[in-house]
């Protein structure tokens, strides 16, 4: 199974639809998809922070099989507590986990 690691770095909510669409589409095509939110992008993973359109796209990706992760350093910098994350967030993973996933022989990165 192909593996896609989607890195979402400092993407404002208004532009988040594109990486979420790629994640959902790849997952629907049976790829193993991880979406890693780093930088300011972690802000829209907090409960109550994102609008309905973004939540719908995020849920589409998760429902298709994509897993969403938040960067622990970005959470700290942006003041987002782990227990404030949306239930769609699969977990918290740092740079080493992101790189390890992307260095797998069958993995590809997309960076936004």
N, CA, C and O atoms as a printed pandas DataFrame, in Angstrom:
     atom_number atom_name residue_name chain_id  residue_number  x_coord  y_coord  z_coord
0              1         N          UNK        A               1    0.855   -1.173    0.000
1              2        CA          UNK        A               1    0.000    0.000    0.000
2              3         C          UNK        A               1    0.905    1.241    0.000
3              4         O          UNK        A               1    1.826    1.330    0.812
4              5         N          UNK        A               2    0.653    2.186   -0.891
5              6        CA          UNK        A               2    1.447    3.420   -0.893
6              7         C          UNK        A               2    1.164    4.243    0.361
7              8         O          UNK        A               2    0.090    4.156    0.957
8              9         N          UNK        A               3    2.140    5.028    0.736
9             10        CA          UNK        A               3    2.024    5.841    1.951
10            11         C          UNK        A               3    2.244    7.306    1.592
11            12         O          UNK        A               3    3.212    7.648    0.912
12            13         N          UNK        A               4    1.341    8.166    2.053
13            14        CA          UNK        A               4    1.445    9.592    1.800
14            15         C          UNK        A               4    1.497   10.332    3.127
15            16         O          UNK        A               4    0.629   10.166    3.984
16            17         N          UNK        A               5    2.532   11.153    3.280
17            18        CA          UNK        A               5    2.681   11.983    4.464
18            19         C          UNK        A               5    2.422   13.426    4.023
19            20         O          UNK        A               5    3.204   14.002    3.267
20            21         N          UNK        A               6    1.328   13.993    4.499
21            22        CA          UNK        A               6    0.949   15.358    4.148
22            23         C          UNK        A               6    1.357   16.265    5.304
23            24         O          UNK        A               6    0.859   16.126    6.422
24            25         N          UNK        A               7    2.268   17.194    5.023
25            26        CA          UNK        A               7    2.745   18.129    6.038
26            27         C          UNK        A               7    2.033   19.462    5.812
27            28         O          UNK        A               7    2.117   20.046    4.731
28            29         N          UNK        A               8    1.339   19.931    6.835
29            30        CA          UNK        A               8    0.573   21.168    6.749
30            31         C          UNK        A               8    1.229   22.172    7.695
31            32         O          UNK        A               8    1.037   22.115    8.910
32            33         N          UNK        A               9    2.002   23.089    7.122
33            34        CA          UNK        A               9    2.808   24.015    7.908
34            35         C          UNK        A               9    2.304   25.445    7.725
35            36         O          UNK        A               9    2.332   25.983    6.618
36            37         N          UNK        A              10    1.850   26.049    8.805
37            38        CA          UNK        A              10    1.412   27.446    8.795
38            39         C          UNK        A              10    0.335   27.741    7.751
39            40         O          UNK        A              10    0.309   28.825    7.169
40            41         N          UNK        A              11   -0.540   26.786    7.520
41            42        CA          UNK        A              11   -1.636   26.973    6.571
42            43         C          UNK        A              11   -2.833   27.543    7.335
43            44         O          UNK        A              11   -3.325   26.915    8.271
44            45         N          UNK        A              12   -3.303   28.729    6.941
45            46        CA          UNK        A              12   -4.481   29.282    7.620
46            47         C          UNK        A              12   -5.723   28.472    7.272
47            48         O          UNK        A              12   -5.768   27.766    6.265
48            49         N          UNK        A              13   -6.703   28.593    8.113
49            50        CA          UNK        A              13   -7.937   27.822    7.932
50            51         C          UNK        A              13   -8.526   28.008    6.537
51            52         O          UNK        A              13   -9.010   27.044    5.945
52            53         N          UNK        A              14   -8.495   29.211    6.008
53            54        CA          UNK        A              14   -9.091   29.490    4.701
54            55         C          UNK        A              14   -8.414   28.711    3.572
55            56         O          UNK        A              14   -9.013   28.522    2.513
56            57         N          UNK        A              15   -7.186   28.260    3.781
57            58        CA          UNK        A              15   -6.459   27.528    2.744
58            59         C          UNK        A              15   -6.275   26.050    3.074
59            60         O          UNK        A              15   -5.588   25.335    2.345
60            61         N          UNK        A              16   -6.871   25.595    4.145
61            62        CA          UNK        A              16   -6.668   24.217    4.594
62            63         C          UNK        A              16   -7.414   23.190    3.754
63            64         O          UNK        A              16   -7.129   21.996    3.843
64            65         N          UNK        A              17   -8.361   23.637    2.941
65            66        CA          UNK        A              17   -9.143   22.685    2.156
66            67         C          UNK        A              17   -8.271   21.883    1.193
67            68         O          UNK        A              17   -8.534   20.701    0.970
68            69         N          UNK        A              18   -7.252   22.493    0.626
69            70        CA          UNK        A              18   -6.433   21.805   -0.377
70            71         C          UNK        A              18   -5.684   20.611    0.219
71            72         O          UNK        A              18   -5.831   19.503   -0.296
72            73         N          UNK        A              19   -4.884   20.785    1.284
73            74        CA          UNK        A              19   -4.213   19.601    1.822
74            75         C          UNK        A              19   -5.190   18.552    2.354
75            76         O          UNK        A              19   -4.929   17.353    2.263
76            77         N          UNK        A              20   -6.309   19.004    2.906
77            78        CA          UNK        A              20   -7.299   18.051    3.396
78            79         C          UNK        A              20   -7.935   17.270    2.248
79            80         O          UNK        A              20   -8.231   16.084    2.390
80            81         N          UNK        A              21   -8.144   17.933    1.114
81            82        CA          UNK        A              21   -8.703   17.246   -0.051
82            83         C          UNK        A              21   -7.731   16.187   -0.570
83            84         O          UNK        A              21   -8.140   15.073   -0.894
84            85         N          UNK        A              22   -6.443   16.534   -0.649
85            86        CA          UNK        A              22   -5.450   15.549   -1.090
86            87         C          UNK        A              22   -5.387   14.362   -0.126
87            88         O          UNK        A              22   -5.295   13.214   -0.561
88            89         N          UNK        A              23   -5.436   14.634    1.172
89            90        CA          UNK        A              23   -5.399   13.561    2.163
90            91         C          UNK        A              23   -6.613   12.650    2.019
91            92         O          UNK        A              23   -6.478   11.426    2.038
92            93         N          UNK        A              24   -7.796   13.239    1.875
93            94        CA          UNK        A              24   -9.014   12.444    1.730
94            95         C          UNK        A              24   -8.994   11.624    0.447
95            96         O          UNK        A              24   -9.380   10.455    0.447
96            97         N          UNK        A              25   -8.550   12.228   -0.633
97            98        CA          UNK        A              25   -8.521   11.530   -1.923
98            99         C          UNK        A              25   -7.536   10.372   -1.891
99           100         O          UNK        A              25   -7.852    9.271   -2.340
100          101         N          UNK        A              26   -6.349   10.617   -1.365
101          102        CA          UNK        A              26   -5.353    9.544   -1.292
102          103         C          UNK        A              26   -5.841    8.399   -0.400
103          104         O          UNK        A              26   -5.650    7.230   -0.733
104          105         N          UNK        A              27   -6.464    8.731    0.720
105          106        CA          UNK        A              27   -6.993    7.688    1.603
106          107         C          UNK        A              27   -8.106    6.904    0.915
107          108         O          UNK        A              27   -8.200    5.687    1.069
108          109         N          UNK        A              28   -8.948    7.604    0.157
109          110        CA          UNK        A              28  -10.020    6.922   -0.583
110          111         C          UNK        A              28   -9.463    5.993   -1.659
111          112         O          UNK        A              28  -10.121    5.032   -2.059
112          113         N          UNK        A              29   -8.248    6.282   -2.123
113          114        CA          UNK        A              29   -7.578    5.428   -3.100
114          115         C          UNK        A              29   -6.744    4.341   -2.406
115          116         O          UNK        A              29   -5.868    3.733   -3.022
116          117         N          UNK        A              30   -7.021    4.111   -1.144
117          118        CA          UNK        A              30   -6.386    3.070   -0.332
118          119         C          UNK        A              30   -4.929    3.321    0.005
119          120         O          UNK        A              30   -4.193    2.378    0.296
120          121         N          UNK        A              31   -4.497    4.575   -0.027
121          122        CA          UNK        A              31   -3.156    4.901    0.461
122          123         C          UNK        A              31   -3.206    5.017    1.982
123          124         O          UNK        A              31   -4.237    5.358    2.561
124          125         N          UNK        A              32   -2.090    4.731    2.603
125          126        CA          UNK        A              32   -1.922    4.944    4.038
126          127         C          UNK        A              32   -1.546    6.415    4.201
127          128         O          UNK        A              32   -0.444    6.814    3.826
128          129         N          UNK        A              33   -2.442    7.221    4.754
129          130        CA          UNK        A              33   -2.255    8.679    4.789
130          131         C          UNK        A              33   -2.112    9.174    6.217
131          132         O          UNK        A              33   -2.920    8.869    7.095
132          133         N          UNK        A              34   -1.043    9.957    6.419
133          134        CA          UNK        A              34   -0.846   10.689    7.665
134          135         C          UNK        A              34   -0.809   12.171    7.323
135          136         O          UNK        A              34   -0.076   12.591    6.428
136          137         N          UNK        A              35   -1.592   12.949    8.031
137          138        CA          UNK        A              35   -1.595   14.394    7.855
138          139         C          UNK        A              35   -1.001   14.994    9.128
139          140         O          UNK        A              35   -1.578   14.867   10.208
140          141         N          UNK        A              36    0.151   15.647    8.996
141          142        CA          UNK        A              36    0.850   16.212   10.144
142          143         C          UNK        A              36    0.701   17.738   10.132
143          144         O          UNK        A              36    1.196   18.409    9.227
144          145         N          UNK        A              37    0.024   18.269   11.133
145          146        CA          UNK        A              37   -0.121   19.718   11.261
146          147         C          UNK        A              37    1.014   20.237   12.130
147          148         O          UNK        A              37    1.182   19.825   13.277
148          149         N          UNK        A              38    1.788   21.152   11.554
149          150        CA          UNK        A              38    2.922   21.753   12.253
150          151         C          UNK        A              38    2.771   23.269   12.158
151          152         O          UNK        A              38    1.937   23.768   11.402
152          153         N          UNK        A              39    3.570   23.993   12.919
153          154        CA          UNK        A              39    3.478   25.445   12.879
154          155         C          UNK        A              39    2.100   25.921   13.306
155          156         O          UNK        A              39    1.443   25.297   14.140
156          157         N          UNK        A              40    1.672   27.030   12.725
157          158        CA          UNK        A              40    0.401   27.651   13.096
158          159         C          UNK        A              40   -0.814   26.809   12.723
159          160         O          UNK        A              40   -1.916   27.075   13.204
160          161         N          UNK        A              41   -0.632   25.804   11.879
161          162        CA          UNK        A              41   -1.758   24.958   11.464
162          163         C          UNK        A              41   -2.376   24.195   12.629
163          164         O          UNK        A              41   -3.534   23.786   12.548
164          165         N          UNK        A              42   -1.630   23.996   13.707
165          166        CA          UNK        A              42   -2.213   23.285   14.850
166          167         C          UNK        A              42   -3.350   24.071   15.482
167          168         O          UNK        A              42   -4.191   23.489   16.166
168          169         N          UNK        A              43   -3.394   25.371   15.270
169          170        CA          UNK        A              43   -4.429   26.203   15.904
170          171         C          UNK        A              43   -5.829   25.774   15.487
171          172         O          UNK        A              43   -6.753   25.798   16.300
172          173         N          UNK        A              44   -5.996   25.376   14.207
173          174        CA          UNK        A              44   -7.344   24.987   13.791
174          175         C          UNK        A              44   -7.703   23.559   14.187
175          176         O          UNK        A              44   -8.788   23.084   13.849
176          177         N          UNK        A              45   -6.824   22.873   14.889
177          178        CA          UNK        A              45   -7.148   21.540   15.415
178          179         C          UNK        A              45   -7.755   21.601   16.809
179          180         O          UNK        A              45   -8.173   20.576   17.348
180          181         N          UNK        A              46   -7.809   22.792   17.398
181          182        CA          UNK        A              46   -8.408   22.941   18.723
182          183         C          UNK        A              46   -9.929   22.969   18.600
183          184         O          UNK        A              46  -10.480   23.556   17.669
184          185         N          UNK        A              47  -10.587   22.334   19.540
185          186        CA          UNK        A              47  -12.061   22.351   19.555
186          187         C          UNK        A              47  -12.547   23.792   19.586
187          188         O          UNK        A              47  -12.065   24.602   20.379
188          189         N          UNK        A              48  -13.498   24.104   18.723
189          190        CA          UNK        A              48  -14.095   25.426   18.686
190          191         C          UNK        A              48  -13.333   26.448   17.864
191          192         O          UNK        A              48  -13.789   27.582   17.720
192          193         N          UNK        A              49  -12.179   26.074   17.320
193          194        CA          UNK        A              49  -11.364   27.043   16.582
194          195         C          UNK        A              49  -11.678   27.082   15.095
195          196         O          UNK        A              49  -11.528   28.129   14.465
196          197         N          UNK        A              50  -12.101   25.984   14.529
197          198        CA          UNK        A              50  -12.309   25.888   13.079
198          199         C          UNK        A              50  -13.777   26.077   12.715
199          200         O          UNK        A              50  -14.680   25.727   13.474
200          201         N          UNK        A              51  -13.982   26.640   11.535
201          202        CA          UNK        A              51  -15.335   26.790   11.018
202          203         C          UNK        A              51  -15.880   25.469   10.497
203          204         O          UNK        A              51  -15.150   24.485   10.376
204          205         N          UNK        A              52  -17.160   25.462   10.193
205          206        CA          UNK        A              52  -17.825   24.227    9.774
206          207         C          UNK        A              52  -17.259   23.665    8.472
207          208         O          UNK        A              52  -17.154   22.447    8.326
208          209         N          UNK        A              53  -16.895   24.522    7.530
209          210        CA          UNK        A              53  -16.359   24.030    6.252
210          211         C          UNK        A              53  -15.060   23.251    6.473
211          212         O          UNK        A              53  -14.868   22.183    5.892
212          213         N          UNK        A              54  -14.176   23.785    7.308
213          214        CA          UNK        A              54  -12.928   23.083    7.589
214          215         C          UNK        A              54  -13.189   21.787    8.346
215          216         O          UNK        A              54  -12.572   20.764    8.049
216          217         N          UNK        A              55  -14.085   21.816    9.306
217          218        CA          UNK        A              55  -14.422   20.594   10.042
218          219         C          UNK        A              55  -14.966   19.525    9.109
219          220         O          UNK        A              55  -14.632   18.348    9.246
220          221         N          UNK        A              56  -15.793   19.926    8.172
221          222        CA          UNK        A              56  -16.334   18.960    7.205
222          223         C          UNK        A              56  -15.226   18.330    6.378
223          224         O          UNK        A              56  -15.233   17.116    6.174
224          225         N          UNK        A              57  -14.273   19.123    5.894
225          226        CA          UNK        A              57  -13.147   18.595    5.096
226          227         C          UNK        A              57  -12.264   17.684    5.937
227          228         O          UNK        A              57  -11.817   16.636    5.471
228          229         N          UNK        A              58  -12.014   18.095    7.194
229          230        CA          UNK        A              58  -11.208   17.279    8.095
230          231         C          UNK        A              58  -11.889   15.935    8.335
231          232         O          UNK        A              58  -11.235   14.892    8.305
232          233         N          UNK        A              59  -13.179   15.955    8.567
233          234        CA          UNK        A              59  -13.928   14.706    8.794
234          235         C          UNK        A              59  -13.963   13.854    7.541
235          236         O          UNK        A              59  -13.918   12.627    7.632
236          237         N          UNK        A              60  -14.043   14.483    6.360
237          238        CA          UNK        A              60  -13.973   13.711    5.107
238          239         C          UNK        A              60  -12.662   12.938    5.033
239          240         O          UNK        A              60  -12.648   11.758    4.681
240          241         N          UNK        A              61  -11.562   13.605    5.366
241          242        CA          UNK        A              61  -10.249   12.950    5.315
242          243         C          UNK        A              61  -10.172   11.804    6.322
243          244         O          UNK        A              61   -9.711   10.711    5.993
244          245         N          UNK        A              62  -10.618   12.055    7.533
245          246        CA          UNK        A              62  -10.575   11.030    8.579
246          247         C          UNK        A              62  -11.506    9.868    8.219
247          248         O          UNK        A              62  -11.136    8.705    8.378
248          249         N          UNK        A              63  -12.698   10.179    7.740
249          250        CA          UNK        A              63  -13.643    9.123    7.355
250          251         C          UNK        A              63  -13.100    8.259    6.217
251          252         O          UNK        A              63  -13.423    7.075    6.125
252          253         N          UNK        A              64  -12.280    8.849    5.357
253          254        CA          UNK        A              64  -11.678    8.092    4.250
254          255         C          UNK        A              64  -10.502    7.249    4.725
255          256         O          UNK        A              64  -10.036    6.370    4.001
256          257         N          UNK        A              65  -10.019    7.514    5.945
257          258        CA          UNK        A              65   -8.940    6.700    6.492
258          259         C          UNK        A              65   -7.666    7.443    6.838
259          260         O          UNK        A              65   -6.727    6.835    7.350
260          261         N          UNK        A              66   -7.605    8.741    6.573
261          262        CA          UNK        A              66   -6.411    9.516    6.923
262          263         C          UNK        A              66   -6.329    9.683    8.438
263          264         O          UNK        A              66   -7.346    9.782    9.125
264          265         N          UNK        A              67   -5.111    9.712    8.935
265          266        CA          UNK        A              67   -4.873    9.964   10.351
266          267         C          UNK        A              67   -4.242   11.347   10.486
267          268         O          UNK        A              67   -3.328   11.702    9.742
268          269         N          UNK        A              68   -4.744   12.117   11.445
269          270        CA          UNK        A              68   -4.301   13.502   11.651
270          271         C          UNK        A              68   -3.479   13.569   12.930
271          272         O          UNK        A              68   -3.887   13.071   13.979
272          273         N          UNK        A              69   -2.304   14.201   12.819
273          274        CA          UNK        A              69   -1.410   14.354   13.966
274          275         C          UNK        A              69   -1.055   15.823   14.153
275          276         O          UNK        A              69   -1.005   16.598   13.198
276          277         N          UNK        A              70   -0.812   16.183   15.407
277          278        CA          UNK        A              70   -0.394   17.544   15.756
278          279         C          UNK        A              70    1.030   17.494   16.295
279          280         O          UNK        A              70    1.410   16.553   16.991
280          281         N          UNK        A              71    1.801   18.504   15.970
281          282        CA          UNK        A              71    3.186   18.624   16.428
282          283         C          UNK        A              71    3.197   19.133   17.875
283          284         O          UNK        A              71    2.560   20.145   18.169
284          285         N          UNK        A              72    3.904   18.456   18.775
285          286        CA          UNK        A              72    3.905   18.895   20.171
286          287         C          UNK        A              72    4.557   20.266   20.365
287          288         O          UNK        A              72    4.101   21.056   21.192
288          289         N          UNK        A              73    5.605   20.549   19.618
289          290        CA          UNK        A              73    6.254   21.856   19.765
290          291         C          UNK        A              73    5.337   22.972   19.280
291          292         O          UNK        A              73    5.262   24.032   19.903
292          293         N          UNK        A              74    4.645   22.739   18.179
293          294        CA          UNK        A              74    3.713   23.744   17.658
294          295         C          UNK        A              74    2.553   23.955   18.618
295          296         O          UNK        A              74    2.101   25.085   18.804
296          297         N          UNK        A              75    2.068   22.884   19.227
297          298        CA          UNK        A              75    0.994   23.032   20.211
298          299         C          UNK        A              75    1.444   23.937   21.355
299          300         O          UNK        A              75    0.703   24.821   21.786
300          301         N          UNK        A              76    2.652   23.711   21.839
301          302        CA          UNK        A              76    3.170   24.524   22.946
302          303         C          UNK        A              76    3.329   25.982   22.536
303          304         O          UNK        A              76    2.939   26.884   23.278
304          305         N          UNK        A              77    3.900   26.216   21.360
305          306        CA          UNK        A              77    4.126   27.587   20.890
306          307         C          UNK        A              77    2.807   28.339   20.720
307          308         O          UNK        A              77    2.725   29.532   21.013
308          309         N          UNK        A              78    1.782   27.641   20.249
309          310        CA          UNK        A              78    0.500   28.291   19.969
310          311         C          UNK        A              78   -0.505   28.160   21.114
311          312         O          UNK        A              78   -1.665   28.544   20.971
312          313         N          UNK        A              79   -0.064   27.626   22.230
313          314        CA          UNK        A              79   -0.910   27.574   23.429
314          315         C          UNK        A              79   -2.108   26.659   23.305
315          316         O          UNK        A              79   -3.157   26.928   23.891
316          317         N          UNK        A              80   -1.968   25.579   22.550
317          318        CA          UNK        A              80   -3.063   24.622   22.395
318          319         C          UNK        A              80   -2.750   23.399   23.256
319          320         O          UNK        A              80   -1.742   22.725   23.043
320          321         N          UNK        A              81   -3.607   23.119   24.216
321          322        CA          UNK        A              81   -3.419   21.969   25.098
322          323         C          UNK        A              81   -3.843   20.685   24.378
323          324         O          UNK        A              81   -4.769   20.695   23.567
324          325         N          UNK        A              82   -3.167   19.606   24.678
325          326        CA          UNK        A              82   -3.478   18.320   24.044
326          327         C          UNK        A              82   -4.935   17.920   24.286
327          328         O          UNK        A              82   -5.569   17.336   23.407
328          329         N          UNK        A              83   -5.463   18.224   25.456
329          330        CA          UNK        A              83   -6.842   17.832   25.745
330          331         C          UNK        A              83   -7.876   18.762   25.100
331          332         O          UNK        A              83   -9.079   18.545   25.243
332          333         N          UNK        A              84   -7.411   19.791   24.394
333          334        CA          UNK        A              84   -8.315   20.697   23.679
334          335         C          UNK        A              84   -8.440   20.356   22.203
335          336         O          UNK        A              84   -9.155   21.036   21.467
336          337         N          UNK        A              85   -7.745   19.299   21.761
337          338        CA          UNK        A              85   -7.774   18.943   20.341
338          339         C          UNK        A              85   -9.089   18.283   19.946
339          340         O          UNK        A              85   -9.758   17.639   20.753
340          341         N          UNK        A              86   -9.431   18.466   18.688
341          342        CA          UNK        A              86  -10.626   17.813   18.130
342          343         C          UNK        A              86  -10.518   16.304   18.272
343          344         O          UNK        A              86   -9.410   15.766   18.263
344          345         N          UNK        A              87  -11.632   15.614   18.401
345          346        CA          UNK        A              87  -11.584   14.147   18.502
346          347         C          UNK        A              87  -11.057   13.477   17.228
347          348         O          UNK        A              87  -10.641   12.318   17.267
348          349         N          UNK        A              88  -11.070   14.188   16.113
349          350        CA          UNK        A              88  -10.555   13.633   14.853
350          351         C          UNK        A              88   -9.027   13.514   14.837
351          352         O          UNK        A              88   -8.469   12.813   13.993
352          353         N          UNK        A              89   -8.357   14.193   15.762
353          354        CA          UNK        A              89   -6.896   14.142   15.822
354          355         C          UNK        A              89   -6.487   12.796   16.431
355          356         O          UNK        A              89   -6.869   12.461   17.552
356          357         N          UNK        A              90   -5.705   12.038   15.668
357          358        CA          UNK        A              90   -5.302   10.690   16.095
358          359         C          UNK        A              90   -4.248   10.712   17.185
359          360         O          UNK        A              90   -4.148    9.772   17.973
360          361         N          UNK        A              91   -3.460   11.779   17.236
361          362        CA          UNK        A              91   -2.429   11.830   18.257
362          363         C          UNK        A              91   -1.477   12.982   18.052
363          364         O          UNK        A              91   -1.674   13.845   17.197
364          365         N          UNK        A              92   -0.435   12.969   18.865
365          366        CA          UNK        A              92    0.591   14.005   18.823
366          367         C          UNK        A              92    1.896   13.333   18.422
367          368         O          UNK        A              92    2.328   12.361   19.042
368          369         N          UNK        A              93    2.514   13.867   17.377
369          370        CA          UNK        A              93    3.769   13.313   16.875
370          371         C          UNK        A              93    4.704   14.447   16.507
371          372         O          UNK        A              93    4.301   15.425   15.878
372          373         N          UNK        A              94    5.940   14.304   16.901
373          374        CA          UNK        A              94    6.938   15.321   16.627
374          375         C          UNK        A              94    7.688   15.076   15.331
375          376         O          UNK        A              94    7.312   14.233   14.517
376          377         N          UNK        A              95    8.762   15.840   15.165
377          378        CA          UNK        A              95    9.543   15.813   13.931
378          379         C          UNK        A              95   10.130   14.438   13.645
379          380         O          UNK        A              95   10.141   14.004   12.493
380          381         N          UNK        A              96   10.613   13.752   14.660
381          382        CA          UNK        A              96   11.228   12.440   14.425
382          383         C          UNK        A              96   10.204   11.439   13.882
383          384         O          UNK        A              96   10.513   10.668   12.973
384          385         N          UNK        A              97    8.991   11.450   14.433
385          386        CA          UNK        A              97    7.957   10.534   13.950
386          387         C          UNK        A              97    7.534   10.881   12.528
387          388         O          UNK        A              97    7.304    9.990   11.711
388          389         N          UNK        A              98    7.432   12.169   12.232
389          390        CA          UNK        A              98    7.079   12.605   10.879
390          391         C          UNK        A              98    8.140   12.136    9.881
391          392         O          UNK        A              98    7.812   11.575    8.835
392          393         N          UNK        A              99    9.400   12.367   10.209
393          394        CA          UNK        A              99   10.475   11.965    9.302
394          395         C          UNK        A              99   10.559   10.452    9.160
395          396         O          UNK        A              99   10.775    9.950    8.057
396          397         N          UNK        A             100   10.395    9.722   10.245
397          398        CA          UNK        A             100   10.442    8.261   10.168
398          399         C          UNK        A             100    9.339    7.731    9.256
399          400         O          UNK        A             100    9.566    6.805    8.477
400          401         N          UNK        A             101    8.158    8.310    9.352
401          402        CA          UNK        A             101    7.061    7.882    8.477
402          403         C          UNK        A             101    7.385    8.180    7.021
403          404         O          UNK        A             101    7.135    7.358    6.140
404          405         N          UNK        A             102    7.935    9.347    6.776
405          406        CA          UNK        A             102    8.234    9.751    5.408
406          407         C          UNK        A             102    9.429    9.064    4.794
407          408         O          UNK        A             102    9.547    9.011    3.570
408          409         N          UNK        A             103   10.316    8.538    5.613
409          410        CA          UNK        A             103   11.495    7.849    5.097
410          411         C          UNK        A             103   11.227    6.384    4.768
411          412         O          UNK        A             103   12.113    5.693    4.265
412          413         N          UNK        A             104   10.030    5.909    5.044
413          414        CA          UNK        A             104    9.690    4.530    4.673
414          415         C          UNK        A             104    9.842    4.381    3.163
415          416         O          UNK        A             104    9.555    5.320    2.421
416          417         N          UNK        A             105   10.289    3.214    2.698
417          418        CA          UNK        A             105   10.576    3.032    1.270
418          419         C          UNK        A             105    9.399    3.355    0.338
419          420         O          UNK        A             105    9.610    3.786   -0.795
420          421         N          UNK        A             106    8.186    3.155    0.799
421          422        CA          UNK        A             106    7.029    3.369   -0.065
422          423         C          UNK        A             106    6.330    4.701    0.205
423          424         O          UNK        A             106    5.221    4.918   -0.282
424          425         N          UNK        A             107    6.953    5.590    0.968
425          426        CA          UNK        A             107    6.305    6.842    1.365
426          427         C          UNK        A             107    6.686    7.996    0.454
427          428         O          UNK        A             107    7.761    8.027   -0.144
428          429         N          UNK        A             108    5.760    8.943    0.374
429          430        CA          UNK        A             108    5.969   10.192   -0.358
430          431         C          UNK        A             108    5.466   11.330    0.525
431          432         O          UNK        A             108    4.507   11.175    1.280
432          433         N          UNK        A             109    6.138   12.483    0.411
433          434        CA          UNK        A             109    5.737   13.678    1.140
434          435         C          UNK        A             109    4.954   14.611    0.231
435          436         O          UNK        A             109    5.234   14.704   -0.964
436          437         N          UNK        A             110    3.978   15.298    0.797
437          438        CA          UNK        A             110    3.367   16.484    0.195
438          439         C          UNK        A             110    3.482   17.556    1.271
439          440         O          UNK        A             110    3.155   17.321    2.434
440          441         N          UNK        A             111    3.947   18.722    0.872
441          442        CA          UNK        A             111    4.165   19.793    1.827
442          443         C          UNK        A             111    3.324   21.007    1.455
443          444         O          UNK        A             111    3.369   21.486    0.322
444          445         N          UNK        A             112    2.557   21.497    2.422
445          446        CA          UNK        A             112    1.735   22.684    2.206
446          447         C          UNK        A             112    2.115   23.732    3.216
447          448         O          UNK        A             112    1.544   24.823    3.218
